[in-house]
Structure formats: structure tokens, C-alpha cells
Amino acid sequence: MRPHDLHPDDLVYAHEAERLTGVPATVIRKWASRGKIQRFRGDGRPTGLGHAARTMYALPEIRALAAAYRPTPQRAPRAA
């Protein structure tokens, strides 16, 4: 997806994308670090989390990947 194909409302912070898609913000950041989705410079608006996030993501890209996303069950630590 090219930046000029995006509508300004398509760019969201990771916590907003998590709320809208159900995909954890940590997974969204991992997808970006692996090159599956693009990162964009934040617009500087307050996030409501007590700090300004600097990175935004394209919601259409996240929604496309979220359709096939299945959470991996986490193993419980072994008892000694």
C-alpha cells in the first residue's frame, strides 16, 4: 500500500488498531518489524496513554492480516 492511497483516517496507532481489530498491539508491531505492514510517522496527537506515540500503521493493511490471524495459545510454566 502506498501512502498516497491512504485516507488520513486509515492511519492509526497500535493501541487503536488493537481496539478496532482485536489483534494485540505487540503482534502489530511484530508484523511491522518483519515487513508485513508499513510504519508511518506519527502525527503527534496525544494517545491517551500518557505519552505521544511516534509510529502509526495503516488500518487496511492490519485488517487484511487480521482476517487470518489466530492467537497462539501460550504454555503455562512447568511446575517444579
TORFI-204691 format. One record per residue: x, y, z of N, C-alpha, C in turn; residue in one letter. Coordinates in steps of 0.02 Angstrom, whole numbers. Example, Ala and Ser with C-alpha at 12.3 -4.5 7.8 and 13.67 -1.06 7.14 Angstrom:
BEGIN
{r {660 -284 390} {615 -225 390} {660 -165 390} "A"}
{r {642 -112 354} {684 -53 357} {645 2 394} "S"}
This chain:
BEGIN
{r {43 -58 0} {0 0 0} {45 62 0} "M"}
{r {29 107 -44} {69 169 -48} {36 223 -6} "R"}
{r {78 267 23} {50 319 67} {-4 362 34} "P"}
{r {2 376 -31} {-48 419 -62} {-114 382 -75} "H"}
{r {-115 316 -65} {-177 277 -70} {-218 279 -6} "D"}
{r {-188 305 47} {-220 304 113} {-261 367 125} "L"}
{r {-316 359 158} {-356 414 184} {-326 432 252} "H"}
{r {-325 494 273} {-295 512 338} {-324 471 397} "P"}
{r {-386 451 393} {-416 412 447} {-392 340 448} "D"}
{r {-357 318 394} {-332 250 391} {-270 239 434} "D"}
{r {-236 293 453} {-177 287 495} {-196 288 568} "L"}
{r {-176 236 604} {-194 230 675} {-133 208 715} "V"}
{r {-135 220 779} {-84 195 824} {-98 122 839} "Y"}
{r {-48 86 863} {-55 14 876} {-112 0 925} "A"}
{r {-118 40 978} {-172 26 1026} {-241 38 996} "H"}
{r {-246 84 949} {-311 96 915} {-326 37 869} "E"}
{r {-276 14 833} {-285 -43 788} {-305 -105 829} "A"}
{r {-275 -113 888} {-293 -169 931} {-366 -167 950} "E"}
{r {-389 -108 968} {-459 -99 987} {-507 -113 928} "R"}
{r {-487 -93 868} {-530 -99 810} {-529 -169 778} "L"}
{r {-473 -205 785} {-466 -269 751} {-462 -329 797} "T"}
{r {-444 -318 860} {-436 -373 906} {-366 -404 904} "G"}
{r {-323 -380 861} {-254 -405 857} {-212 -367 909} "V"}
{r {-176 -403 952} {-136 -368 1003} {-85 -320 973} "P"}
{r {-74 -264 1007} {-26 -214 983} {44 -243 975} "A"}
{r {62 -291 1017} {128 -322 1010} {134 -360 945} "T"}
{r {80 -391 923} {80 -427 859} {84 -378 801} "V"}
{r {50 -322 807} {51 -271 755} {123 -244 747} "I"}
{r {156 -230 803} {225 -207 799} {271 -260 770} "R"}
{r {259 -323 786} {299 -378 759} {289 -383 684} "K"}
{r {227 -376 660} {214 -377 588} {253 -322 554} "W"}
{r {255 -263 584} {291 -206 554} {366 -220 553} "A"}
{r {393 -248 607} {465 -262 608} {484 -316 558} "S"}
{r {437 -360 541} {450 -414 493} {434 -392 421} "R"}
{r {410 -330 413} {396 -305 346} {329 -324 317} "G"}
{r {285 -351 357} {219 -371 333} {173 -311 324} "K"}
{r {183 -260 366} {145 -197 360} {194 -140 365} "I"}
{r {172 -82 342} {215 -23 343} {206 18 407} "Q"}
{r {260 52 424} {257 100 479} {255 170 449} "R"}
{r {220 215 483} {217 284 462} {232 328 522} "F"}
{r {258 386 507} {274 434 561} {209 457 593} "R"}
{r {209 459 660} {151 481 697} {135 554 685} "G"}
{r {73 572 697} {52 641 685} {57 685 747} "D"}
{r {81 657 803} {92 696 862} {32 707 907} "G"}
{r {-25 680 888} {-83 689 931} {-77 645 993} "R"}
{r {-106 667 1049} {-100 627 1110} {-135 560 1102} "P"}
{r {-106 510 1132} {-132 442 1125} {-181 424 1180} "T"}
{r {-181 462 1235} {-223 445 1291} {-189 395 1338} "G"}
{r {-128 375 1321} {-92 327 1362} {-38 361 1404} "L"}
{r {-39 427 1407} {10 463 1447} {73 482 1410} "G"}
{r {77 467 1347} {136 485 1307} {115 492 1234} "H"}
{r {157 521 1194} {143 528 1123} {176 471 1085} "A"}
{r {137 432 1050} {164 378 1009} {192 408 946} "A"}
{r {246 380 922} {280 408 863} {266 369 800} "R"}
{r {237 310 806} {228 267 748} {154 252 737} "T"}
{r {134 257 674} {65 240 655} {68 185 603} "M"}
{r {11 152 594} {6 95 549} {-56 104 506} "Y"}
{r {-56 74 446} {-113 78 401} {-165 26 421} "A"}
{r {-223 49 441} {-276 5 464} {-298 -45 410} "L"}
{r {-302 -26 346} {-321 -76 295} {-272 -135 291} "P"}
{r {-207 -121 300} {-157 -175 299} {-167 -221 359} "E"}
{r {-180 -192 417} {-190 -232 477} {-253 -274 471} "I"}
{r {-306 -244 445} {-369 -282 437} {-360 -340 389} "R"}
{r {-320 -331 337} {-308 -385 289} {-273 -444 323} "A"}
{r {-224 -430 365} {-189 -483 401} {-230 -510 458} "L"}
{r {-271 -468 488} {-312 -489 546} {-363 -542 526} "A"}
{r {-383 -542 463} {-433 -591 441} {-407 -662 449} "A"}
{r {-341 -671 444} {-312 -739 450} {-276 -748 517} "A"}
{r {-277 -698 560} {-241 -702 624} {-277 -749 672} "Y"}
{r {-238 -794 701} {-264 -838 754} {-214 -834 811} "R"}
{r {-237 -816 871} {-191 -811 927} {-161 -880 944} "P"}
{r {-98 -879 961} {-65 -940 981} {-73 -949 1056} "T"}
{r {-98 -1007 1077} {-105 -1018 1149} {-35 -1018 1182} "P"}
{r {-31 -987 1238} {33 -984 1274} {35 -1043 1323} "Q"}
{r {94 -1071 1328} {104 -1126 1375} {112 -1100 1446} "R"}
{r {86 -1136 1492} {96 -1118 1562} {166 -1141 1582} "A"}
{r {199 -1105 1627} {264 -1127 1650} {259 -1195 1685} "P"}
{r {311 -1235 1674} {311 -1302 1706} {320 -1295 1781} "R"}
{r {283 -1334 1817} {291 -1334 1890} {353 -1375 1908} "A"}
{r {387 -1353 1959} {448 -1388 1979} {434 -1448 2021} "A"}
